[in-house]
Amino acid sequence: MSRKRQNAGSENNVAAKPEEIITEEEQLRIIQESGILKIATENQATISPIVGRKDEPSKATLIDELLDTVILLIPFSFLYVGMDIMVKQQYAQHPNFREELEQYLSAIPILALFIFYSNRYKPKLLLQIAMSLASVASGCRLVYIINKSPFGIVIQQAPPLGVIWVYTIVQLHLAYACLALAAVFVYVRAYGMKIVF
């Protein structure tokens, strides 16, 4: 009985050994002749742009830019309406829905164009400088009209100036945004203006 087990064990050892050993050079030659690597590199080159590749920078399409504009337009248009209502409430004026809707619809196209083009060229240095100057100008003007102007001018100019100021700060790179806010702070301190009443 033990001999049968030994014979069975030796038969398994023979079957487990490969009949032919292929060298590494021979394996590489077979792979190159089959063309598998060529097919794999061609498939790698035709990867869908949705998946994306790290070696090719993706350019924004017009649809992406329009969607970015809509995404930014929604909160800033509501900021405009909210500021308009708050300023009017501060001076005991109670706007009705129709007045607010008319003002909202007249401001949306201008705000949409401003957001679209400023978002499109946001990385450009010239636009960053222009938006920094616009931020300083709108911030200083907003603080000035709140402190020194009659209520009619405040009602007309505060909402658009506030939206421009907030939008430019949001779109600026951090360093430019900090410089613009610091410039408005210096203006407020230099002229003794109040921000909070």
C-alpha positions as CSV (number, residue, x, y, z in Angstrom):
1,M,0.0,0.0,0.0
2,S,2.8,2.4,0.7
3,R,4.4,1.6,-2.7
4,K,1.2,2.6,-4.4
5,R,1.3,6.0,-2.6
6,Q,4.9,6.5,-3.5
7,N,4.2,5.7,-7.2
8,A,1.2,8.1,-7.2
9,G,3.3,10.8,-5.6
10,S,6.0,10.5,-8.2
11,E,3.5,10.7,-11.0
12,N,2.2,14.0,-9.6
13,N,5.7,15.4,-9.4
14,V,6.3,14.6,-13.1
15,A,3.0,16.2,-14.1
16,A,3.7,19.4,-12.1
17,K,7.0,20.0,-13.9
18,P,6.7,22.1,-17.1
19,E,7.6,20.2,-20.3
20,E,9.5,23.2,-21.7
21,I,11.0,26.2,-20.0
22,I,10.8,29.5,-22.0
23,T,13.6,31.9,-21.4
24,E,13.0,35.6,-20.8
25,E,14.4,36.6,-24.2
26,E,12.1,34.1,-25.9
27,Q,9.1,35.5,-24.0
28,L,9.9,39.1,-25.1
29,R,10.3,38.0,-28.7
30,I,6.8,36.3,-28.6
31,I,5.2,39.4,-27.1
32,Q,6.8,41.6,-29.8
33,E,5.8,39.4,-32.6
34,S,2.2,39.1,-31.4
35,G,1.8,42.9,-31.4
36,I,0.0,43.0,-28.0
37,L,2.1,46.0,-26.8
38,K,1.3,48.0,-29.9
39,I,-2.4,47.5,-29.5
40,A,-2.2,48.5,-25.8
41,T,-0.4,51.7,-26.6
42,E,-2.9,52.6,-29.4
43,N,-5.8,52.0,-27.0
44,Q,-4.0,54.2,-24.4
45,A,-3.8,57.0,-26.9
46,T,-7.5,56.9,-27.8
47,I,-8.9,57.2,-24.2
48,S,-12.1,59.2,-24.1
49,P,-11.7,62.8,-23.1
50,I,-14.4,62.3,-20.4
51,V,-12.1,60.0,-18.6
52,G,-9.3,62.5,-19.1
53,R,-5.6,62.1,-19.4
54,K,-2.9,63.6,-17.2
55,D,-0.6,64.5,-20.1
56,E,-3.1,66.6,-22.0
57,P,-4.5,69.8,-20.5
58,S,-8.3,70.0,-20.9
59,K,-9.7,73.2,-22.5
60,A,-13.1,74.4,-21.3
61,T,-15.8,74.3,-23.9
62,L,-18.4,77.0,-24.4
63,I,-21.0,74.8,-22.6
64,D,-18.7,74.5,-19.6
65,E,-18.3,78.3,-19.5
66,L,-22.0,78.8,-19.8
67,L,-22.7,76.4,-17.0
68,D,-20.0,78.1,-14.8
69,T,-21.8,81.4,-15.6
70,V,-25.1,80.0,-14.5
71,I,-23.6,78.5,-11.3
72,L,-22.2,81.9,-10.4
73,L,-25.1,83.9,-11.6
74,I,-27.7,82.3,-9.3
75,P,-26.1,83.2,-6.0
76,F,-25.0,86.7,-7.1
77,S,-28.4,87.5,-8.6
78,F,-30.0,86.5,-5.3
79,L,-27.4,88.6,-3.5
80,Y,-28.4,91.5,-5.6
81,V,-32.1,91.1,-4.9
82,G,-31.5,90.5,-1.2
83,M,-29.3,93.6,-0.9
84,D,-31.9,95.7,-2.8
85,I,-34.7,94.5,-0.5
86,M,-32.6,95.1,2.7
87,V,-31.6,98.6,1.6
88,K,-35.2,99.6,0.8
89,Q,-36.4,98.1,4.1
90,Q,-33.7,100.1,5.9
91,Y,-35.3,103.3,4.6
92,A,-38.9,102.2,5.3
93,Q,-39.7,101.5,1.6
94,H,-41.6,98.3,1.0
95,P,-41.1,97.2,-2.6
96,N,-43.7,94.9,-4.2
97,F,-43.0,91.8,-6.2
98,R,-43.4,93.5,-9.6
99,E,-40.9,96.2,-8.9
100,E,-38.3,93.7,-7.6
101,L,-38.9,91.4,-10.6
102,E,-38.4,94.3,-13.1
103,Q,-35.3,95.4,-11.4
104,Y,-34.0,91.8,-11.2
105,L,-34.7,91.2,-14.9
106,S,-33.0,94.4,-15.9
107,A,-29.9,93.6,-13.9
108,I,-29.5,89.9,-14.9
109,P,-28.2,90.3,-18.4
110,I,-25.5,92.8,-17.4
111,L,-24.5,90.6,-14.4
112,A,-24.4,87.5,-16.6
113,L,-22.1,89.1,-19.2
114,F,-19.9,90.4,-16.5
115,I,-19.6,87.0,-14.9
116,F,-19.1,85.2,-18.2
117,Y,-16.2,87.3,-19.4
118,S,-14.5,87.7,-16.1
119,N,-14.8,84.0,-15.4
120,R,-13.4,83.1,-18.8
121,Y,-10.3,85.3,-18.4
122,K,-9.9,84.9,-14.7
123,P,-6.3,83.5,-14.8
124,K,-5.0,86.4,-16.8
125,L,-2.9,88.9,-14.8
126,L,-4.4,91.9,-16.5
127,L,-7.9,90.8,-15.5
128,Q,-6.7,90.2,-11.9
129,I,-5.3,93.7,-11.7
130,A,-8.5,95.2,-13.3
131,M,-10.7,93.3,-10.9
132,S,-8.5,94.3,-8.0
133,L,-9.0,98.0,-9.0
134,A,-12.7,97.4,-9.5
135,S,-12.9,95.8,-6.0
136,V,-11.2,98.8,-4.4
137,A,-13.3,101.3,-6.3
138,S,-16.6,99.6,-5.6
139,G,-15.7,99.0,-1.9
140,C,-14.7,102.5,-1.3
141,R,-17.6,103.9,-3.2
142,L,-20.0,101.7,-1.3
143,V,-18.6,102.8,2.1
144,Y,-18.7,106.4,1.0
145,I,-22.3,106.5,-0.2
146,I,-23.5,104.7,2.9
147,N,-21.8,107.3,5.1
148,K,-22.2,110.5,3.1
149,S,-25.0,110.3,0.5
150,P,-28.7,110.8,0.7
151,F,-31.0,107.8,0.9
152,G,-32.1,108.0,-2.8
153,I,-28.5,107.4,-4.0
154,V,-27.9,104.7,-1.4
155,I,-31.1,102.8,-2.6
156,Q,-29.9,103.1,-6.3
157,Q,-26.2,102.4,-5.9
158,A,-25.7,100.2,-2.9
159,P,-27.0,96.9,-4.3
160,P,-25.0,96.9,-7.5
161,L,-21.8,98.1,-5.8
162,G,-22.2,95.5,-3.1
163,V,-22.6,92.7,-5.6
164,I,-19.6,93.9,-7.7
165,W,-17.5,94.2,-4.5
166,V,-18.4,90.7,-3.3
167,Y,-18.0,89.1,-6.8
168,T,-14.6,90.6,-7.4
169,I,-13.3,89.5,-4.0
170,V,-14.6,85.9,-4.7
171,Q,-13.0,85.8,-8.2
172,L,-9.6,87.3,-7.2
173,H,-6.6,85.2,-6.3
174,L,-6.0,85.3,-2.5
175,A,-3.2,87.8,-2.6
176,Y,-5.0,90.3,-4.8
177,A,-8.2,89.9,-2.7
178,C,-6.3,90.6,0.5
179,L,-4.6,93.7,-1.0
180,A,-8.0,95.0,-2.3
181,L,-9.6,94.5,1.1
182,A,-6.6,96.1,2.8
183,A,-6.9,99.1,0.5
184,V,-10.6,99.6,1.4
185,F,-9.7,99.2,5.1
186,V,-7.1,101.9,4.8
187,Y,-9.6,104.2,3.0
188,V,-12.1,103.6,5.8
189,R,-9.6,104.4,8.5
190,A,-8.0,107.4,6.7
191,Y,-11.4,109.2,6.2
192,G,-13.0,108.1,9.4
193,M,-15.9,106.3,7.8
194,K,-18.1,103.8,9.6
195,I,-18.8,100.3,8.3
196,V,-21.2,99.2,11.1
197,F,-23.8,101.7,12.4
